[in-house]
Amino acid sequence: MTHGCLRFILISLLSVFATSPITLREAAAPRRILMGAAVSSRHLDDAKYTALIASEFSQLEPENEMKFGPIQPRPSSDPQPYNFAPADAIVAFAQAHHLAVRGHTLVWHQQVPQWVSKGQFTTSQLASILHDHISTEVSHFGAKVYAWDVVNEAFNKDGTLRSTLWYNQPGIGFAGQGTKYIEQALEWAHAANPQAKLFYNDYDAETENPKSDAIYAMASDFKQRGVPLTGIGFQAHLTIDFDQPEKLKSYAANLQRFSDLGLELHITELDVRLKDSNPASLNAEAHLYGEIAGVCVRNPSCKAIQTWGVTDKYSWIPFSFKGYGWGLLFDDAYQPKPAYTSVLSALMKNGKE
């Protein structure tokens, strides 16, 4: 497709949008897809930010507020070990606006508080700490959080398990036993809330590659043995280089093989980072967003499309990828970008097929 043709299509879609003000939330609903965004409690006093969330999205996920470090900054022996207030504020906002809440994340090798990471604990002590953390956090939110990223980013690019505090440094007692520690975390989360949907979440596993192969092998094993794994979260932090026929074909095939296991699929942290915001770049971004959304809506097991943020104004990208930005559906003035219209079109078109 030429840039000129794409530009014409996007202009036409923008014209349709202007006369048919349907939101992402409304367009996704017929497909039973939740349209989500990662949010920060720090911005809940921004009226434009909250109005956009309430109108366009049907799901929220705290960017940081439910991670181990922010939510349990002190040991359980402390009079006030947990800091639920920021996460509670997000949950309260979600409930007031009829939004589902996705929890993120219970087990991760980053954002671990120093009292844990530097505590020189034994494996049995670490197991007790993690069990207590998972049980307390999941129980605290109960039915207010319908799904959890239980374990996040446990695999290396080559498919081996990442060396972490929870796995083998010294781990919670399953070092050298493969994915057993992930299984244990899922079991603890399930015991704390048997109704919650439980996910494994990772990046660079969108296509068929060594990492996604390893995740698939784990998921297949868990499903066969009845481990409480509901689904897989595919982060999808992308660049426009992903918009290639072979990559998109591999992406669709990869999601399908997980679907064939009976797993639910969520796109959990979608953004498409750019080096500039000129029209050609924004149109290329829009095309890729539409392709990603289209893959999801054509797979009945894909139940959520979630962007990692709401507006470019508060995006993590410029801080984490120097020289990049402009990765979300709304610009820094809260206006919908071509990518917004492309996702909306994909949801509406495929919803009619």
Steps between C-alpha positions, in 0.01 A plus 500: 500500500643840401523787746262698279239228509540458874468875549174501299359214708590669827349831389183316401487320833548827686207642307285201600611539862397865500142407406487176702647565848525141617769435760759224518313356795176483302666362187674222694195392700324298225815292464508447879841662507606727783674815378751582770770742604772506762444797730676686779337617822719812477289627211152434638473871586536585129141549385580457130687177572220348707229612258683330215540178698137493607368553147736288290606201710335205671803373694776653713831363624726683744837575343692462826268518799447123539862395453681351801717801589233772487232293670711333773786739578552353847516146645193328637634547853468877459181658644409626150673277243262568212417821315173424327381861471624582144372170357174536693451842340528348153261219591250747645517711183448189289199388700344848482527490120412132447849397391655158554833491686794283401769449767870540417719331624554259790840346413764698311876530528483880496349750746569266789534695827846516653385330817449192280778535242768575759359294783725197452202270549510122463285325238242401760485857633461640148224248430319614812543867405370448147211281613397762753529777241292321236236387747466841665488702180262273309272466804501875560356577157284188474234521231593863423789365287378247245842393364864502608836494331628252756852461360665755273801465268647175632668393172808616313497568126647155430224324692700425813370604838622836623732485800312691772446533873184292473638222280860431602656793689433308722138448388199376694617139506471386138833604345584262219143370482398702195168677522404347835531834680261658248258215562525559874421869461193416291383253763538759777308761301225251420466407867462868590226557239375192310282720275781721370645446153874434526753592231865464413621826336809572288652716223665402169284189492250628245637295210609138485854507642708327771341703779141441389587133438612469862188675627287274280672189638436621855138586426438164332647318799294706745176442309563124484561481874222734611720785624272807535624700201219685321696666227801680360569872492689620191649839582554627142740791551563545130670715237366552149756243379256238630263589216629234261292219346716222641495644852125561498440149366720356775320715756160365398629141491662538841180627660307221333717225646445635852130529423499136393615408850179651635673809635367855509715758321554860610705767326617666817748784440454613141685804370682583176794731563611747232806715435289796389139608465490596133193391301676205334608360838157547655336329202744208522427475872129502425531218248684279748252573777220398265679176408556410866140574590382301201695191605337519842143546385531214252604261778205422732741423785641855498301681765694820568693766312680723746735789429785578739372844584226733384663810355846580362516771768563239770662221298791299640666479158710822498650404835576140407588532129708812436401672179162326479145600591151551355401140565139516618153560356465855634752781460631723777200728453263205556391498137446170312782418258471307171580189705179551698292509183679194364423296814141623499463398136648153567260445787197612302588326173585169656203526730276489194667200338 
